[in-house]
Amino acid sequence: MSQKHLKEAFISNLNGTSLLEISAGLSLAPLCLLGRGLLLILYYQHYGKPLNSRKYSLLLDFLVLVSPLLLSCTVLSPIIFFMPAIIAAFCAGVFSKIYSQRKHETRVPFRQIVKDFQETYLDPEYIPAITVFRVYVNVLTSISILAVDFPQYPRRYAKAETYGTGVMDFGVGAFIFGNALVCPEVRQKSYVTQPKFSNLARQLSSIWPLIFLGVGRLLSVKSIEYHEHTSEYGVHWNFFFTLAFVRLAASLLLAILPKNNSWIVAINLAVLYQLILNTTSLKMFILHGSNGRDTRVGFLNANREGLLSLFGYLAIYMASVQVGLSLLKCRNSVKGWTEAVRFSLLTVLALFVFLRVSQAYADPVSRRMANLSYCVWVVAHCLSFFTCFVVTDLMLVFTKLLVKGSSVPCCWNVVKPPNTSTKRGTEAVPIGREGKLSHICLISAINKNQLLFFLLANVMTGAVNILIDTIHSKTAFTLCTLHLYMFFNCLIMYILHAKNIVLKFW
């Protein structure tokens, strides 16, 4: 077999892993974020000033926010179920140290601290969990697209061939979910009256880079005979095209239908699509082509997975729009967000119950078709992933109340209670401190140029695969390569952020 066919076989005919293992892996990101925040608060408590060194901030962020995730999906994957407990124990130890080292004059009873925490008001203009969710989906995707070509990346984490739940199967849906959270229809203020199709026009002008990147990827892959998984999207289709067309179709639907009912549209789309799959020959067409022999003759046959899965991804996008709209409701207090977390967890529980029913009576999860079970699974896991970040932020706000003046980049600002002139709400974090520190935050750096980060990761992945025989690499070489690859990508984003450069001109 040629090197191209060897690599294609290496990432084909896989069946995924369990939902429990994916949940264990996803819990690592919020725990890493919590650990990094606690370390910064401990540093402030010890030295009386924030960590201002750009060099050490980048190093800390990379070692705590990125490296554990890279290791967990390679050499530490055999102990993935123990990893959350290990990191949680580390976080508990750091918190215990912070709590025990509080200044004597600021010590108050724990019950009073909890009461003050519940009455704390948060900046309603910025929800850090949205930013962190989108950045981490990007980071995890960037790690996986290269790591999957190395033998140290477990085959069960790669995309499943037809049915199954691989880590990378989740990543595709999570990307769609994260994009919808910040779409124009969600960010638009409810009291602002705009022409009905203004958001559609905005999306038309914003998707051309995705079309351009999709065409660029298609031409480059075909010209250099780069290995590709044809049953993933088809012969000519790729994820950039999917993202562009889903955004455009969603904006058209949201221009016609009330956006507050987008969850109804999502359910109808997913259920109707599943009914068509089960009652017609559409499923057989997607899996085996029009002649039942996996033909790729003709544009529709050649790209049937990419074209027909658009219905499922559109359902995920519409469901995410509903989540984004619910997040914009006035929840400017810890108490309000605690209630939101409770409601979110109940929704996740209901979705997982529905997923069990869907898999038993409709169809198992299939990213290749983006069927009903896949849509429910992605929304359930994305919502639980996002909720974990909200809980992490609330825990960091609580810790900052213990150490007055401390600050964590990309964490909630504590603000004055509305209609009061007291300084009670601002004692924990002075107004403006978070924004001042944002320039030394890796999360902010990636967030500022997310599409560029994803594009750079794709280009670097291609370069590494061309230069290196990845499938025969030793463990030490693999880890060095992956760390250098991720550090280079992060460093470029960090430099651009430090110079306040945003490469977005559309």
Order of alpha helices (4+ residues) and beta strands (2+ residues): alpha-alpha-alpha-alpha-alpha-alpha-alpha-beta-alpha-alpha-alpha-alpha-alpha-alpha-alpha-alpha-alpha-alpha-alpha-alpha-alpha-alpha-beta-alpha-alpha-alpha-alpha
